[in-house]
């Protein structure tokens, strides 16, 4: 009888330890996923902030942005809003870069419209940067 109690007690202890290890592993995976997601979030916000600070799209910055965000669809669980946002940011950056490249070669009237379009894109970028949390909060909230 004592051996049966000892066996059951040992089995319960092993089950408790196994469950604790499983929980720890699960939390570590959540933290790793959060860190990868936050890194992509930082790349996106940093890209927009750099455009707003410099007032221009640096050479190859758009390609770096695509490389830095290429895994976002999978990291953010197939969230189409995040993917669409990244695509829109990229398109706006390309448009801004093209407008900047043409600016000096345009006659006065067209140059004025070009500068207005650049301003519209920068306003969009600023507005988007201010509302980033709504796109990412469900993926970046740590729930305890």
Secondary structure, 3 states (H helix, E strand, C coil): CHHHHHHHHHHHHHHHHHHHHHHHHHHHHHHHHHHHHHHHHHHHHHHHHHHHHHCCCCCCHHHHHHHHHCCHHHHCCCCHHHHHHHHHHHHHHHHHHHHHHHHCCCCHHHHHHHHHHHHHHHHHHHHHHHCHHHHHHHHHCCCC
